[in-house]
Amino acid sequence: MRLTEQQIRSLYGQDVQDRSGAKIGSVGQVWADAAGEPTWVSVKTGVMGHHESMAPLVGAGMAEGRLKVPYDKATVRSAPAVESGTEQPLDADQLAQLYRHYQLQQQERPPQRMPGSPELTRSEERLRVGTESEPAGTARLRKHVVTEDVHTTVPVEHDEVSVVREPITAANRGDARADIGDEQREMELRAERAVIGKEQIPVERVRLTKDEVVEEQPIDSQVRREMVDADVPERARRRR
């Protein structure tokens, strides 16, 4: 696979697809032959921990920024692997295993790992703000008995006795008795008295309700971010 220098640099981290277009992983490292042409890549598949599966660039191609190899995903993922970040060239045993695995004709000289362009990954923190529910107290309804004074009036009746003296005249003398002696007459008297009775009646319903109130709460926090400074000798700096 003949690539330009820019394409070689762009291989690092690019997605790797199998012949059907399914994603296998991403490019971790690149190896070149004696002439400096890239011949192998390691693929980070995400299933082998700190190891990366090897894949040949024979028959591979670049399409829309992705590296497409002429093998299926299972073949690449089951290929011999190297440790992530290794700087060692592929030895004879590794090459023999790779050529057997992919059924390729073995080259005479082992390929060398191609270093990528120096780079740093700059990271920064993002503030994620959310809410969570927590207890804010308990509202209760409780009733108790209190005693209060009540003042009122009620009308009561009673009999009062008056002595009425009526003179005996010629007109009413026929009904009067002239007997002299002791005699007594009685009259029943009636009087009302105030009495107190109590009854219990419902007078009011009391219940609790709640409403959700949304308010803006200010949040002050700190986030970190990385700054990258390039220390380049004066003679090597690009003039603008």
C-alpha positions in Angstrom: 0.0 0.0 0.0 1.7 3.2 -1.1 0.8 6.2 1.0 1.9 9.8 1.1 3.7 11.1 4.2 0.5 12.9 5.2 -1.6 9.8 4.9 0.9 7.8 6.9 0.7 10.4 9.7 -3.1 10.4 9.5 -3.2 6.6 9.9 -2.7 6.8 13.7 -6.0 6.6 15.5 -8.1 6.2 12.3 -10.9 3.7 12.3 -10.2 0.3 10.7 -13.0 -1.4 8.7 -13.2 -5.0 7.5 -14.0 -5.8 3.9 -17.7 -5.5 4.6 -17.4 -2.1 6.1 -17.8 -3.2 9.8 -15.6 -1.4 12.3 -12.8 -3.5 13.7 -11.0 -0.9 15.9 -8.6 1.9 15.4 -4.9 2.1 14.2 -2.4 2.0 17.0 1.0 1.7 15.3 2.5 1.4 11.8 5.4 -0.7 10.6 7.3 -0.2 7.3 9.5 -2.3 5.1 13.1 -1.7 4.2 12.1 0.9 1.6 10.1 2.9 4.1 6.7 1.8 2.8 4.1 1.0 5.4 3.3 -2.7 5.4 1.6 -3.5 8.8 -0.6 -1.8 11.3 -1.7 -2.7 14.8 -5.4 -2.4 15.5 -6.8 -1.5 18.9 -9.9 -3.7 19.1 -10.9 -3.0 22.7 -11.1 -6.7 23.6 -7.5 -7.7 24.3 -6.5 -5.3 27.1 -3.0 -3.9 26.4 -2.5 -5.8 23.2 -3.3 -4.8 19.6 -4.0 -7.2 16.7 -1.8 -6.9 13.7 -3.2 -6.4 10.1 -1.4 -6.2 6.8 -1.7 -3.2 4.5 -1.5 -5.3 1.4 -4.7 -4.7 -0.5 -5.9 -2.1 2.1 -7.1 1.3 1.1 -8.2 4.7 2.6 -11.8 5.8 2.1 -13.3 8.9 3.8 -10.6 8.9 6.5 -11.0 5.2 7.3 -8.6 2.3 6.6 -10.3 -0.6 5.0 -8.6 -4.0 5.0 -9.5 -7.0 2.7 -10.2 -9.3 5.6 -13.2 -9.9 7.9 -13.3 -8.7 11.5 -12.9 -12.2 13.0 -9.7 -12.8 11.1 -8.1 -9.5 12.2 -9.2 -9.8 15.8 -7.8 -13.3 16.1 -4.4 -12.3 14.5 -1.2 -12.3 16.5 -0.9 -9.2 18.6 1.7 -6.9 20.0 1.8 -4.8 23.2 0.3 -1.3 23.0 3.0 1.3 22.5 5.8 -1.1 21.8 8.9 0.3 20.0 10.4 -3.1 19.1 10.5 -4.2 15.5 8.7 -7.4 14.6 11.0 -10.4 15.0 11.2 -13.4 12.7 8.8 -15.6 14.8 6.2 -12.8 14.9 6.4 -12.3 11.1 6.1 -16.0 10.4 3.0 -16.2 12.5 1.5 -13.2 10.8 2.2 -14.4 7.3 0.7 -17.8 8.1 -2.3 -16.3 9.7 -3.1 -14.1 6.7 -1.7 -16.6 4.1 0.8 -14.1 2.7 4.2 -14.6 1.1 6.8 -13.6 3.6 9.3 -10.8 2.9 13.0 -11.2 3.5 13.6 -8.3 5.9 11.4 -7.6 8.9 9.4 -4.4 8.9 10.4 -1.6 11.3 7.9 0.4 13.4 7.3 3.9 12.1 7.2 6.6 14.8 4.3 8.9 14.5 4.5 12.7 14.8 5.1 13.9 18.4 1.8 14.7 19.9 0.1 15.4 23.2 -3.5 15.0 24.1 -4.9 18.0 25.9 -7.8 17.4 28.3 -10.0 19.6 30.3 -12.8 19.2 32.7 -16.4 19.9 32.0 -18.8 20.9 34.8 -21.9 18.7 34.9 -24.7 20.2 36.9 -27.7 18.2 37.9 -30.1 17.7 40.8 -30.8 15.0 43.3 -33.7 14.6 45.7 -33.0 14.6 49.4 -35.3 14.8 52.5 -36.2 18.4 53.5 -38.2 17.7 56.6 -41.7 16.3 57.4 -45.0 18.1 57.5 -47.5 16.9 60.0 -51.1 17.6 61.0 -51.6 17.2 64.8 -54.7 18.2 66.8 -55.0 18.7 70.5 -57.7 19.9 72.9 -57.7 23.3 74.5 -60.2 24.7 77.0 -61.7 28.2 76.5 -64.2 30.2 78.5 -67.7 30.8 76.9 -70.0 33.6 78.1 -73.6 33.6 77.0 -77.1 34.2 78.4 -80.3 32.2 78.5 -83.8 33.4 79.4 -85.4 31.7 82.4 -88.9 32.0 83.8 -90.2 31.9 87.3 -93.5 32.7 89.0 -93.8 35.8 91.2 -96.7 36.1 93.7 -98.6 39.3 94.2 -101.2 39.9 97.0 -104.4 41.4 95.6 -106.9 42.8 98.0 -110.5 43.2 96.7 -113.1 45.0 99.0 -116.4 43.1 99.6 -119.3 45.2 98.2 -123.0 44.7 98.0 -122.4 43.5 94.4 -120.1 40.6 95.3 -121.1 39.8 98.9 -123.2 36.8 97.9 -120.0 34.7 97.3 -118.2 35.7 100.4 -118.2 33.6 103.6 -118.4 35.2 107.0 -116.9 32.3 109.0 -114.3 33.3 111.5 -111.5 30.8 112.1 -108.1 29.7 110.8 -107.8 28.8 107.1 -105.1 28.2 104.5 -104.8 28.2 100.8 -101.9 27.1 98.6 -100.6 28.0 95.1 -97.9 26.0 93.2 -95.2 28.2 92.0 -92.9 27.4 89.0 -89.4 28.6 88.3 -86.9 27.7 85.4 -83.2 27.2 86.0 -80.4 27.2 83.5 -78.9 23.9 82.6 -75.8 23.1 80.5 -75.4 20.3 77.9 -72.6 19.7 75.4 -72.6 18.1 72.0 -69.7 17.4 69.5 -70.1 18.6 66.0 -67.6 18.7 63.1 -66.8 22.2 62.0 -63.7 22.1 59.7 -61.6 19.8 57.5 -57.8 20.4 57.5 -55.4 18.7 55.1 -51.9 19.1 53.8 -51.0 19.7 50.2 -47.7 20.4 48.5 -46.6 22.2 45.4 -43.3 21.9 43.5 -41.6 25.2 43.2 -38.6 25.7 40.8 -36.1 28.3 41.7 -32.6 29.1 40.3 -29.8 28.2 42.6 -26.4 29.6 42.0 -23.5 27.1 41.8 -19.8 28.1 42.0 -17.2 25.5 41.3 -13.9 25.0 39.6 -12.8 23.0 36.6 -9.3 22.2 35.4 -8.0 22.2 31.8 -4.6 21.5 30.4 -2.5 24.0 28.5 0.1 22.9 26.0 3.2 25.0 25.4 5.6 24.2 22.6 9.3 24.7 23.3 10.8 25.1 19.9 14.3 26.5 19.2 14.4 29.9 17.7 16.0 28.8 14.5 13.3 26.1 14.0 10.3 28.3 14.5 8.1 28.9 11.4 8.1 32.5 10.4 4.7 34.0 9.7 
